[in-house]
Amino acid sequence: MNKIFTKSSLLIAIMLCLAVVVNAAANPDKDEKKKKDKTETVKKGWNVGGLPVISFDSDLGLQLGALVNLYDYGDGSRYPRYDHSIYVEGSWFLKGSGIFRFYYDSDKLIKGIRTSFDLSYLPDRAFKFFGFNGYEAVYNPGWETDNDPSYVSRAFYRTDRKFFRAKLDFQGNITDKKFFWLAGADFYNIKMANVDLDLLNKGKAEGDSLPDTPGLFEKYNDWGIIPANERNGGSFTVFKLGLVYDSRDNEGLSTRGIWTEAILVTAPKFTSTMDNGFMKFALTHRQFFTLVKDKLSFAYRLGLQLNVAGHTPYYAQGLMYYVTMKGAYNEGLGGGKTIRGIERNRIIGDGIAYGNFEMRWKFWNFHFINQNFYMALSGFFDTGRAIQYVKIDDAVNNLPPGVNKDDYFGLGSESFHSSFGGGLHIAMNQNFILAIDYGRALSEKDGSSGIYIGLNFLF
């Protein structure tokens, strides 16, 4: 088994005891106000939630680290809305992969403006790569399953990526507190390479070593599907302008309202190492319905991202553009933040469409260590597909002799990739939310299943 346990999966049962809680306001217990329903303590000042990060991967080694999220509720008059949020995560696999992230969000730093800033370095020695255009790229699970007769390598669908991102976004009111403008800029530096087999095999017994055989990424480069000038990655800056409508009742667990955003993204040639710039348009609509007050709600998200102009290099194709980030990665489709249960990055295309549909049941509210907690269960259905394709036809039709095209490509076969599953959420003070989701793919062409442990609801 490649993944023995992931992100504190053995520590979930005692998460509440490991949460770190700090109240910076003087004597908060003596003067905290109560909400009208008398069921929840209004928080004031600084509160902190934290979790350890512990996992093991047979190829990447042991992972150790921690994440901390600080919330400043000010005088408590806006609770559960916060004045400032600071998120810090640091974790490291012994063989070089990791997550190093700082994220800040506040509508108080600049009067009348919501400011979000993200600074992340995300090296990944075994980054997943399945090709382009969804089902047009054939996925053979047996090729990476070491006890399968067709086994090639556990690293066959992997590459080496070093990913640096700096994001700065601003939002301001247009006509009221629900309609906003958005402006921002992101800088990315992405370095790509073949998997470093010598590094991953270091310390392994001979029978456990990864074989010295080319993976899919190396083959795509050799076949000319990935242009030579894009092979090693590059750097670029994107500029964003958009409109946002947000009538949600609560950002942490929304139970009514609409949250819709339209963003135009441009990456000019002169701010990048690309031969050409590109422009994309992203539209995301989310809506929330109360079915049973304070207990049961239904939420859905529909998204569309299109290439409007220019050429997007392959290493930037998976990036998705939102107003705010719910996790370390803004990429898809596939994985814990887009289509749960199918392989991460399974669908890469010039344009994508996707949908998430989720029932949420908040079944237990309680107080512990002087904090407000609730637990919620969810059931979901996720789906998505490529709707604009990366141009690969010419290269595919001119493969070297001896390569069976059907082993790698299924031109014209793209359709919706879907999954279903459920989740458990444990929330402290409505904003620090531990999320455990389990999804199953409906087609073996997308993988089998996935378990995801992190923070926040999907949307």
Helices and strands as residue ranges (DSSP letters): E 3-5, G 12-14, H 15-18, H 28-31, E 46-57, E 61-72, E 84-93, E 98-110, E 113-121, E 124-128, G 134-136, G 141-144, E 158-173, E 179-193, H 197-201, G 206-208, H 216-222, G 228-230, E 233-246, E 257-267, G 269-271, E 278-292, E 296-310, G 314-316, E 351-368, E 371-388, H 393-396, H 405-408, E 417-428, E 432-441, G 444-446, E 449-455
